[in-house]
Amino acid sequence: MPPNCNCNCGGCKLCGDFLCSEFAPINDIVTILGISLLPFQAEHTDNPAEIDKEMENLYTDWRCQTNNGIIEMTPPKKTGSQSSLEEEKVLQLFRTNLDLENLENVAIFPNFKPGPLINRTAFGVNLDNILQTPERKETLFRAFNLNVDEVTGSDWRKQINKNRQEKDLVIIFGCFSFVLQVETKGGIRQGNVEQQFRTFKAYLERTHGTLLKNLKFLPVLAKHPETQVGQWCTDYLLDISSSVSQFSQWWENFLPIEVQAEASTESFEKLVKRMLMISSLVLTSLPQQLSQNSPDSHLIILRKGQWRLLSAPPQFAVIQGNPTTGKSLALELGLAFRCTEESCGSLVSLGEYSSFQNEIRSDHFMSTDITFICYQNATQTPTDLLQIMKTKQETQSKDSIICFDDFPLEDLKNPDVRNQIRNLMEKSRNLWIVVDDSPSSFDLEDWKEDWKALGFTFLQF
């Protein structure tokens, strides 16, 4: 606990050592249940060793985005709400302090949602067939550290998704051997913040077990001076409106004296790799990976671009990236997880006429609630498919979720095409466009600004 605190307040009750037991055997999903692992840019496999390899790749993927070696798994910024601005203010205070102190072995998880993400639409109904025996069901629950008694007689996917309740900010300080959870409460009262801390600490213990050895859990409540709190001493309370110097002073007082010994780089990396991996897991079924000889349920580990798209889905998005960066897969996942009974999902492929990918998708989506549209002859153009999509949208009463794949970049500068897309936006809950990989003759920066002006978020995979 912080050095100045020696009481029985809410913070003191929560902070301290973790209860360490064996962590979740994720590999059992592949070895026992027979769910295929889908490594990035590779064929599906039933080799559990590939999970460890993918953890290494994922760690490298996220580490590359910073120069000082800090890992930061950051979703796209939220916009508009006061609470989002307050959470961003707190995050920036910690970021600034980390830059000033030049610390190593630090991992930051803003707006952290623990994994895995479980599909609940028609894409994934076949997952239920795997769980027809109590032994197999128990294996899945054990792998994701669920309490078997809690899920008896209920939807197992709902129970797994309970773990995904968002945490405002989680930071792993390998340099000081502690895990920090920050919850930001800018209202009049603190709400159920103590329960939030207890629930997340218990989740960490179940999911990461012995990897938490020698680490301590420290809660922080970020609030305004007028926010009413229970019995919390000031060491655990951070003023949201603090200046950089005020934050530095608070940090010096808060920093626990008894955990100054730095954890080993190896133990820090093991924990962070596992947190990144579990937060990036998706359990579903996808058409691109289906064949008569392959399992139809997949354990997918999302790459950074895919994770950012699905973790904070923008209403309108233009997605660009090099070949084989997972853009098409991201669209299929978006449809799988965004579509509900209140919406109509459509995937529109503007790729090459009569391609193998279109054939696979046509066969698969025929038995789902997702509409698949592609070229029916070699003379059709993007404008033709946009008109088909507009006609379909006009005949339905539900909101649309529309994903365009392989949209020719050159066509996006066509005023008629832009007007057609603008019309589709009016009744679309989500409209995402993946542009093709061909080079463009017009200025990309001007293109981005034009589409941002229409309300689109630009994502680079």
C-alpha positions as CSV (number, residue, x, y, z in Angstrom):
1,M,0.0,0.0,0.0
2,P,1.1,3.6,-0.4
3,P,3.6,4.6,2.4
4,N,1.3,7.2,4.0
5,C,-1.7,4.9,4.3
6,N,-2.2,2.8,7.3
7,C,-5.9,2.5,7.7
8,N,-8.8,0.2,6.7
9,C,-10.2,2.4,3.8
10,G,-11.5,1.1,0.5
11,G,-8.1,1.4,-1.1
12,C,-6.3,-0.5,1.6
13,K,-8.8,-3.4,1.6
14,L,-8.2,-3.8,-2.2
15,C,-4.5,-3.3,-2.6
16,G,-1.9,-6.0,-2.0
17,D,-0.8,-9.4,-3.3
18,F,-2.7,-11.5,-5.8
19,L,-3.9,-15.0,-5.0
20,C,-1.9,-17.0,-7.5
21,S,-3.1,-20.3,-8.9
22,E,-2.5,-22.1,-12.2
23,F,-3.7,-19.9,-15.1
24,A,-6.2,-20.7,-17.8
25,P,-5.1,-23.5,-20.2
26,I,-6.1,-21.8,-23.4
27,N,-4.3,-24.5,-25.4
28,D,-7.0,-27.0,-24.3
29,I,-9.5,-25.3,-26.7
30,V,-7.3,-26.5,-29.6
31,T,-6.1,-29.8,-28.3
32,I,-9.3,-31.1,-26.6
33,L,-12.2,-29.3,-28.2
34,G,-10.7,-29.4,-31.6
35,I,-11.4,-25.7,-32.4
36,S,-9.0,-24.7,-35.1
37,L,-6.5,-21.9,-34.4
38,L,-6.3,-19.3,-37.2
39,P,-2.8,-17.7,-37.1
40,F,-2.4,-14.4,-38.9
41,Q,-1.5,-14.8,-42.6
42,A,-1.4,-18.6,-42.3
43,E,-3.6,-21.6,-42.7
44,H,-5.7,-22.9,-39.8
45,T,-3.9,-25.3,-37.5
46,D,-4.6,-27.7,-34.6
47,N,-1.1,-27.2,-33.2
48,P,-1.4,-25.6,-29.8
49,A,2.3,-24.5,-30.0
50,E,1.2,-21.9,-32.6
51,I,-0.5,-20.0,-29.8
52,D,2.8,-19.3,-28.1
53,K,4.2,-18.2,-31.5
54,E,1.3,-15.9,-32.1
55,M,1.8,-14.3,-28.6
56,E,5.3,-13.4,-29.7
57,N,4.1,-11.9,-32.9
58,L,1.4,-9.9,-31.2
59,Y,3.8,-8.5,-28.6
60,T,6.1,-7.3,-31.4
61,D,3.2,-5.8,-33.2
62,W,2.1,-3.7,-30.3
63,R,5.6,-2.8,-29.1
64,C,6.5,-1.3,-32.5
65,Q,4.2,1.7,-32.0
66,T,6.3,3.4,-29.4
67,N,9.9,4.5,-29.3
68,N,10.6,4.1,-25.6
69,G,9.6,0.4,-25.5
70,I,6.3,1.0,-23.6
71,I,3.5,-1.3,-24.8
72,E,0.2,0.6,-25.3
73,M,-2.9,-1.3,-26.4
74,T,-5.0,1.8,-27.2
75,P,-8.3,1.7,-29.0
76,P,-9.4,4.7,-31.2
77,K,-10.4,7.8,-29.2
78,K,-13.9,8.1,-28.0
79,T,-15.6,11.4,-28.9
80,G,-18.2,13.7,-27.4
81,S,-19.0,12.6,-23.9
82,Q,-17.7,14.3,-20.8
83,S,-16.6,11.0,-19.3
84,S,-14.5,10.2,-22.3
85,L,-12.7,13.6,-22.0
86,E,-12.1,12.9,-18.3
87,E,-10.7,9.5,-19.0
88,E,-8.4,10.9,-21.7
89,K,-7.2,13.7,-19.3
90,V,-6.2,11.0,-16.7
91,L,-4.5,8.9,-19.3
92,Q,-2.4,11.9,-20.5
93,L,-1.3,12.6,-16.9
94,F,0.1,9.1,-16.6
95,R,1.6,9.3,-20.1
96,T,3.4,12.6,-19.4
97,N,4.8,11.3,-16.1
98,L,6.1,8.1,-17.8
99,D,7.8,10.2,-20.5
100,L,9.4,12.4,-17.8
101,E,10.7,9.4,-15.7
102,N,11.7,7.4,-18.8
103,L,10.6,4.1,-17.3
104,E,10.9,0.8,-19.0
105,N,8.8,-2.4,-18.7
106,V,5.5,-0.6,-18.7
107,A,2.3,-1.7,-20.4
108,I,-0.7,0.6,-20.7
109,F,-4.2,-0.6,-21.4
110,P,-6.7,2.3,-21.8
111,N,-10.4,1.4,-21.9
112,F,-9.3,-2.2,-21.3
113,K,-11.7,-5.0,-22.3
114,P,-10.5,-8.4,-21.3
115,G,-11.1,-11.2,-23.8
116,P,-12.1,-13.3,-25.5
117,L,-14.8,-12.0,-27.8
118,I,-17.4,-14.6,-28.5
119,N,-19.7,-14.5,-31.5
120,R,-23.4,-14.6,-30.8
121,T,-24.8,-14.3,-34.3
122,A,-25.7,-16.9,-36.9
123,F,-22.0,-17.0,-37.8
124,G,-21.2,-19.0,-34.7
125,V,-24.2,-21.2,-33.8
126,N,-22.1,-24.2,-34.7
127,L,-20.0,-23.6,-31.6
128,D,-22.9,-25.0,-29.6
129,N,-22.4,-28.4,-31.2
130,I,-19.0,-28.7,-29.6
131,L,-20.5,-28.3,-26.1
132,Q,-23.0,-31.1,-26.2
133,T,-21.3,-33.1,-23.4
134,P,-20.6,-31.8,-19.9
135,E,-16.9,-32.7,-20.1
136,R,-16.4,-30.6,-23.3
137,K,-18.4,-27.7,-21.8
138,E,-16.3,-27.8,-18.7
139,T,-13.1,-27.7,-20.8
140,L,-14.2,-24.5,-22.4
141,F,-15.2,-22.9,-19.1
142,R,-11.9,-23.9,-17.6
143,A,-9.9,-22.5,-20.5
144,F,-11.6,-19.1,-20.0
145,N,-11.7,-19.4,-16.2
146,L,-15.4,-19.3,-15.8
147,N,-17.2,-20.7,-12.8
148,V,-19.1,-23.8,-14.0
149,D,-21.8,-23.3,-11.4
150,E,-22.5,-19.7,-12.5
151,V,-23.1,-20.7,-16.2
152,T,-25.3,-23.8,-15.6
153,G,-28.5,-23.4,-17.5
154,S,-27.6,-20.1,-19.1
155,D,-26.1,-18.8,-22.3
156,W,-22.3,-19.6,-22.0
157,R,-21.4,-16.9,-24.4
158,K,-23.1,-14.3,-22.3
159,Q,-21.2,-15.4,-19.3
160,I,-17.9,-15.2,-21.2
161,N,-18.7,-11.8,-22.4
162,K,-19.2,-10.7,-18.8
163,N,-15.5,-10.5,-18.5
164,R,-15.4,-7.9,-21.2
165,Q,-16.7,-5.1,-19.1
166,E,-14.5,-2.1,-19.8
167,K,-11.9,-0.9,-17.3
168,D,-11.0,2.8,-17.7
169,L,-7.2,2.3,-17.4
170,V,-4.9,-0.6,-16.5
171,I,-1.1,-0.2,-16.3
172,I,1.4,-2.9,-15.6
173,F,4.5,-1.4,-13.9
174,G,7.2,-4.1,-14.2
175,C,9.6,-1.4,-13.1
176,F,7.9,-1.3,-9.7
177,S,6.2,-4.7,-9.6
178,F,2.6,-3.7,-9.4
179,V,-0.6,-3.6,-11.5
180,L,-2.5,-0.4,-11.4
181,Q,-6.2,0.0,-12.1
182,V,-7.6,3.5,-12.5
183,E,-11.4,4.1,-12.6
184,T,-12.5,7.7,-13.4
185,K,-15.7,9.0,-11.8
186,G,-16.5,12.5,-12.7
187,G,-20.1,12.5,-11.4
188,I,-21.5,13.4,-8.0
189,R,-20.9,10.0,-6.5
190,Q,-18.3,7.2,-6.9
191,G,-20.9,4.6,-7.9
192,N,-19.9,0.9,-7.5
193,V,-16.2,1.5,-8.0
194,E,-15.1,-0.8,-5.2
195,Q,-17.0,-3.7,-6.8
196,Q,-15.3,-2.8,-10.1
197,F,-11.9,-3.1,-8.5
198,R,-12.7,-6.4,-6.7
199,T,-14.2,-7.9,-9.9
200,F,-11.2,-7.1,-12.0
201,K,-8.6,-8.2,-9.4
202,A,-10.5,-11.6,-9.2
203,Y,-10.5,-11.8,-13.0
204,L,-6.7,-11.3,-13.2
205,E,-6.2,-14.0,-10.5
206,R,-8.3,-16.5,-12.4
207,T,-6.9,-15.7,-15.8
208,H,-3.2,-15.1,-15.2
209,G,-2.6,-17.0,-12.0
210,T,1.1,-17.6,-11.3
211,L,2.2,-14.9,-13.7
212,L,1.1,-12.4,-11.0
213,K,3.5,-13.7,-8.5
214,N,5.5,-10.9,-6.7
215,L,3.2,-8.3,-8.2
216,K,0.8,-6.2,-6.1
217,F,-2.6,-4.8,-7.0
218,L,-3.1,-1.0,-6.5
219,P,-6.5,0.8,-7.1
220,V,-6.8,4.5,-8.0
221,L,-10.0,6.5,-8.0
222,A,-9.8,9.5,-10.3
223,K,-12.4,12.1,-9.4
224,H,-13.3,15.7,-9.1
225,P,-13.0,17.5,-5.6
226,E,-16.8,17.6,-5.3
227,T,-17.3,13.9,-6.1
228,Q,-18.7,12.1,-3.0
229,V,-16.7,9.0,-2.0
230,G,-16.9,6.5,0.8
231,Q,-14.0,5.7,3.2
232,W,-11.0,6.3,1.0
233,C,-7.8,8.0,2.1
234,T,-6.3,10.6,-0.1
235,D,-3.4,8.4,-1.2
236,Y,-5.7,6.4,-3.5
237,L,-7.6,9.5,-4.8
238,L,-6.4,11.4,-7.9
239,D,-7.9,14.8,-8.9
240,I,-8.9,14.7,-12.5
241,S,-8.0,18.4,-13.0
242,S,-4.5,18.0,-11.7
243,S,-1.7,19.8,-13.4
244,V,1.5,17.9,-14.5
245,S,3.4,19.1,-11.4
246,Q,0.4,18.3,-9.1
247,F,0.3,14.8,-10.6
248,S,4.0,14.3,-10.1
249,Q,3.6,15.2,-6.4
250,W,0.7,12.8,-6.0
251,W,2.7,10.1,-7.7
252,E,5.6,10.5,-5.4
253,N,3.3,10.1,-2.4
254,F,1.4,7.2,-3.9
255,L,4.3,5.1,-5.1
256,P,4.6,2.1,-2.7
257,I,7.9,2.0,-0.9
258,E,7.8,-1.8,-0.3
259,V,7.7,-2.7,-4.0
260,Q,10.6,-0.8,-5.4
261,A,12.5,-3.9,-6.5
262,E,12.0,-4.2,-10.3
263,A,10.4,-7.4,-11.6
264,S,12.4,-9.3,-14.2
265,T,11.9,-8.4,-17.9
266,E,11.0,-12.0,-18.5
267,S,8.2,-12.1,-16.0
268,F,6.9,-8.7,-17.2
269,E,6.8,-9.9,-20.8
270,K,5.1,-13.2,-20.0
271,L,2.2,-11.4,-18.3
272,V,1.9,-8.7,-20.9
273,K,2.0,-11.1,-23.8
274,R,-0.8,-13.2,-22.3
275,M,-2.9,-10.1,-21.6
276,L,-2.5,-8.9,-25.2
277,M,-3.3,-12.4,-26.5
278,I,-6.4,-13.0,-24.4
279,S,-7.7,-9.5,-25.2
280,S,-7.2,-10.2,-28.9
281,L,-9.0,-13.6,-29.0
282,V,-12.1,-14.1,-31.0
283,L,-14.1,-17.4,-31.1
284,T,-16.2,-17.7,-34.2
285,S,-16.7,-19.1,-37.6
286,L,-15.8,-17.4,-40.9
287,P,-16.5,-18.1,-44.5
288,Q,-13.0,-17.4,-45.8
289,Q,-11.7,-20.3,-43.8
290,L,-14.3,-22.9,-44.5
291,S,-13.8,-26.0,-46.5
292,Q,-15.1,-29.6,-46.4
293,N,-11.9,-30.7,-44.6
294,S,-11.5,-27.9,-42.1
295,P,-13.1,-27.3,-38.7
296,D,-15.8,-24.7,-38.9
297,S,-15.0,-23.0,-35.5
298,H,-12.0,-20.8,-35.2
299,L,-9.9,-19.3,-32.5
300,I,-8.6,-16.1,-34.1
301,I,-6.0,-13.8,-32.7
302,L,-6.6,-10.3,-33.9
303,R,-3.8,-8.1,-35.2
304,K,-3.6,-4.5,-34.2
305,G,-5.6,-3.0,-37.0
306,Q,-8.4,-5.6,-36.6
307,W,-8.5,-5.1,-32.9
308,R,-8.7,-1.3,-33.1
309,L,-11.6,-1.6,-35.6
310,L,-13.6,-4.0,-33.4
311,S,-12.8,-2.6,-30.0
312,A,-14.3,0.8,-30.7
313,P,-16.3,0.4,-34.0
314,P,-16.6,3.8,-35.8
315,Q,-19.9,4.5,-37.5
316,F,-18.2,5.3,-40.8
317,A,-14.7,4.1,-41.7
318,V,-12.3,3.9,-44.7
319,I,-9.7,1.2,-44.2
320,Q,-6.4,1.0,-46.1
321,G,-3.4,-1.2,-45.8
322,N,-0.8,-3.4,-47.5
323,P,-1.9,-6.7,-48.9
324,T,-2.5,-9.5,-46.4
325,T,-3.0,-7.2,-43.4
326,G,-6.3,-8.7,-42.5
327,K,-8.7,-6.1,-43.9
328,S,-11.2,-8.4,-45.5
329,L,-11.3,-10.6,-42.4
330,A,-11.9,-7.5,-40.3
331,L,-15.1,-6.8,-42.4
332,E,-16.4,-10.3,-41.9
333,L,-15.8,-10.1,-38.2
334,G,-17.4,-6.7,-38.0
335,L,-20.6,-8.1,-39.6
336,A,-20.5,-11.1,-37.3
337,F,-20.4,-9.0,-34.2
338,R,-22.2,-5.8,-35.1
339,C,-25.4,-7.3,-36.7
340,T,-28.4,-7.7,-34.5
341,E,-32.1,-8.4,-34.9
342,E,-32.6,-4.7,-35.4
343,S,-30.2,-4.3,-38.3
344,C,-29.5,-5.8,-41.8
345,G,-26.0,-6.7,-42.7
346,S,-24.5,-6.6,-46.2
347,L,-21.1,-7.4,-47.5
348,V,-20.4,-5.9,-51.0
349,S,-17.3,-7.2,-52.8
350,L,-15.9,-5.1,-55.6
351,G,-13.0,-7.5,-56.2
352,E,-12.4,-9.3,-59.4
353,Y,-15.4,-10.8,-61.1
354,S,-15.8,-14.6,-60.5
355,S,-13.0,-14.7,-58.0
356,F,-12.5,-17.8,-55.7
357,Q,-13.1,-15.6,-52.6
358,N,-16.5,-14.5,-54.0
359,E,-17.5,-18.1,-54.6
360,I,-16.7,-19.1,-51.0
361,R,-18.5,-16.1,-49.6
362,S,-21.6,-16.7,-51.8
363,D,-21.9,-20.3,-50.6
364,H,-21.5,-19.4,-47.0
365,F,-23.7,-16.3,-46.7
366,M,-26.5,-18.0,-48.5
367,S,-27.3,-19.7,-45.1
368,T,-26.9,-16.6,-42.9
369,D,-28.7,-13.4,-42.3
370,I,-26.0,-11.5,-44.1
371,T,-26.6,-10.4,-47.7
372,F,-23.6,-10.9,-50.0
373,I,-23.4,-8.8,-53.2
374,C,-20.7,-9.1,-55.9
375,Y,-20.3,-8.6,-59.6
376,Q,-22.6,-10.9,-61.6
377,N,-20.9,-10.2,-64.9
378,A,-17.7,-8.7,-66.2
379,T,-19.3,-5.4,-67.4
380,Q,-20.7,-4.3,-64.0
381,T,-19.0,-1.3,-62.2
382,P,-18.8,-0.1,-58.6
383,T,-21.6,2.4,-59.5
384,D,-23.9,-0.6,-60.4
385,L,-23.3,-2.4,-57.1
386,L,-23.8,0.9,-55.1
387,Q,-27.2,1.3,-56.9
388,I,-28.1,-2.3,-56.0
389,M,-27.3,-1.6,-52.4
390,K,-29.3,1.6,-52.4
391,T,-32.4,-0.2,-53.8
392,K,-32.0,-2.9,-51.1
393,Q,-31.7,-0.3,-48.4
394,E,-34.9,1.5,-49.6
395,T,-36.9,-1.7,-49.3
396,Q,-36.0,-2.5,-45.7
397,S,-37.2,-0.9,-42.5
398,K,-34.1,-1.8,-40.4
399,D,-30.9,0.1,-40.1
400,S,-28.1,-1.1,-42.4
401,I,-24.6,-2.3,-41.6
402,I,-22.7,-2.2,-44.9
403,C,-19.2,-3.3,-45.6
404,F,-17.5,-2.7,-49.0
405,D,-14.5,-4.8,-49.8
406,D,-11.8,-4.1,-52.4
407,F,-13.3,-0.7,-53.3
408,P,-11.1,0.7,-56.2
409,L,-9.3,3.7,-54.8
410,E,-9.6,5.6,-58.1
411,D,-13.4,5.3,-58.0
412,L,-13.6,7.1,-54.6
413,K,-12.6,10.4,-56.2
414,N,-15.7,10.1,-58.6
415,P,-18.3,12.7,-57.4
416,D,-21.1,10.4,-58.4
417,V,-19.7,7.5,-56.3
418,R,-19.3,9.8,-53.3
419,N,-22.9,11.0,-53.6
420,Q,-24.1,7.4,-53.7
421,I,-22.2,6.6,-50.6
422,R,-23.4,9.7,-48.9
423,N,-27.0,8.6,-49.6
424,L,-26.2,5.1,-48.1
425,M,-24.9,6.7,-45.0
426,E,-28.3,8.2,-44.1
427,K,-29.8,4.8,-43.1
428,S,-26.6,3.0,-42.1
429,R,-25.7,2.2,-38.5
430,N,-22.2,1.4,-39.8
431,L,-20.6,1.8,-43.2
432,W,-17.1,0.5,-43.7
433,I,-15.0,0.7,-46.8
434,V,-11.9,-1.4,-47.5
435,V,-10.0,0.2,-50.4
436,D,-8.1,-2.1,-52.8
437,D,-4.3,-2.4,-52.8
438,S,-3.7,-0.7,-56.2
439,P,-1.6,2.5,-56.3
440,S,-3.5,5.7,-56.8
441,S,-2.8,8.7,-59.1
442,F,-4.2,11.3,-56.8
443,D,-2.9,12.7,-53.5
444,L,-3.7,10.4,-50.6
445,E,-3.6,13.1,-48.0
446,D,-6.2,15.1,-49.9
447,W,-8.2,12.0,-50.3
448,K,-8.2,11.3,-46.6
449,E,-9.3,14.9,-45.7
450,D,-12.1,14.7,-48.2
451,W,-13.5,11.6,-46.7
452,K,-13.0,12.8,-43.1
453,A,-15.1,15.8,-44.0
454,L,-17.9,13.4,-44.9
455,G,-17.7,11.9,-41.4
456,F,-15.4,8.9,-42.1
457,T,-12.7,7.7,-39.7
458,F,-9.5,6.7,-41.6
459,L,-7.8,3.5,-40.4
460,Q,-4.4,2.2,-41.6
461,F,-3.9,-1.5,-41.2
